[in-house]
Amino acid sequence: MGVEIITKEDLQHFRMQLLNDLKEWASHLKQASREPLEGLRTKNVRQILKCSTGKLYILRDAGKLRWKIVGGTVYYRKEDVKKLVEEGF
């Protein structure tokens, strides 16, 4: 195993790169927090479709309901739920 010497300039470069990465990440986070959440929570979807949680998982796995997790909460696309209702689910 070889010895690698790290200079003050290396540390300064790393620091600046890290700060730039953090600023970029923070700007992405701010942008995401401004966008309104579009979607329905699990409870609402179950009430609309009159189905169990298990059936909801089956619909997700079958690709009939697209979903995403935001802050630990699952959201379903309104269009997908509407389509299932129109199809007479």
Rosetta blueprint (number, residue, H / E / L):
1 M L
2 G L
3 V L
4 E L
5 I L
6 I L
7 T L
8 K H
9 E H
10 D H
11 L H
12 Q H
13 H H
14 F H
15 R H
16 M H
17 Q H
18 L H
19 L H
20 N H
21 D H
22 L H
23 K H
24 E H
25 W H
26 A H
27 S H
28 H H
29 L H
30 K H
31 Q H
32 A H
33 S H
34 R H
35 E L
36 P L
37 L L
38 E L
39 G L
40 L E
41 R E
42 T H
43 K H
44 N H
45 V H
46 R H
47 Q H
48 I H
49 L H
50 K L
51 C L
52 S L
53 T H
54 G H
55 K H
56 L H
57 Y H
58 I H
59 L H
60 R H
61 D H
62 A L
63 G L
64 K L
65 L L
66 R L
67 W E
68 K E
69 I E
70 V E
71 G L
72 G L
73 T E
74 V E
75 Y E
76 Y E
77 R L
78 K H
79 E H
80 D H
81 V H
82 K H
83 K H
84 L H
85 V H
86 E H
87 E L
88 G L
89 F L
